[in-house]
Structure formats: structure tokens, C-alpha cells
Amino acid sequence: MPLPNPDAFDFLTTRRSRPAKTLAMPVPSAEELMPLLQAAARTPDHGKLEPWRFIVIEKPAMARLADVAQKRGAALGLESDQIDKGRGQFDQGHLAVAVIEVQKPSEKIPALEQTYSAGCVCLALLNAALASGWGANWLSGWPSHDRGFMQDALGLADHERIAGFVHIGTETSAPPDRPRPDLHDITTWVRA
């Protein structure tokens, strides 16, 4: 018989991201953040490639990233509301971890599996932060998909891209739960 962990299962079935705009100071110190990064680094990683890395973005750097988003949005010809939304997560943020997908050459591990692993790191970091009592949210948005932003804001190489920004801080308000999918609508059983 399996040995259940009811507390872990309860956390997973009730976890809820906190809107980034509701996260405030204080944020984790470097010493408090390192165990969260360690937990995220335990993500499934076919072939042990470690196709990801972390960039910790502290408050002083947020203003610079917001300005880069503003300039990139204008260069891309985006509408002002899109630009405002792109820069908003940095204007409002106090601490974020950029999870960077690092594609590594491999004859055995397809690039898509490396992408999946980087996405898993984002979720693992989000859950580690929430389980530790912090508020957290995984954001992306157009800046995370814009090569110019990746290079200008974070100095990423051509084989790297942003998997997500995980914002971490003190929760100021608990969000209501949102509707969840009906499992009967999204589950197929193959029995023969």
C-alpha cells in the first residue's frame, strides 16, 4: 500500500496563486529564497541536462526592467494598454525570479522536453513559495516572449528564453478560489 502524505495532498488540491499586484514587502531574503530555488531545482529533468537557470530580480532592478518593457513595447508598435500591462509587473513587483530555459544540445533529449522541464521549474518554485507561506504568482506576458526584451533586460543568449517570472512577496489579501475544470469533461479512460 502507498504511504500517503495528507498534508502535501491537501496543499496541492487547495493551492492558489496570489495576484502579483497584491504582493507586498517584505520579500524573502537571499537566505530564505535559496531553499525555494533548491526545491524548484528538484524538477523532473530527463537526461539530467538542467535546461534552466534562475535570475533573481530585486526591487532596484524592477524599474530598469519596466523601462526596457516600455521601450520594447514602443519599438514593437504595441498599443499603450499592452505596453502598460507589460511594464506593470515590474512597476508593481518587489522580487521576482526569472526562470530561464536554457536549450542544451542533446541527441537523446528533445528540445520540447527541455521546455517542459523549464515550465515545471516555474510551477515547482511557485508551489515552494506558497508552501513556505509566501504569496507567489507565475507571470509571463509579451515581454517574456520578446527576444529584444530578453536580450536588453536580462542579457539572454540566443539559446535561452524566459519560461516565466515568479513573483514572491507577502500576501496582502487571499483571493477567492476560481472555477476549476470538470474532471469528467477533461478525462478519458483507456481500459482496453
Salt bridges, closest charged atoms under 4 A:
ASP67 OD1 - ARG87 NH2 3.48
ASP91 OD2 - ARG87 NE 2.72
GLU101 OE1 - ARG161 NE 2.77
GLU113 OE1 - HIS46 ND1 2.52
ASP146 OD2 - ARG72 NE 2.71
GLU160 OE2 - ARG53 NE 2.70
GLU171 OE1 - ARG18 NE 2.99
ASP177 OD1 - ARG180 NH2 2.91
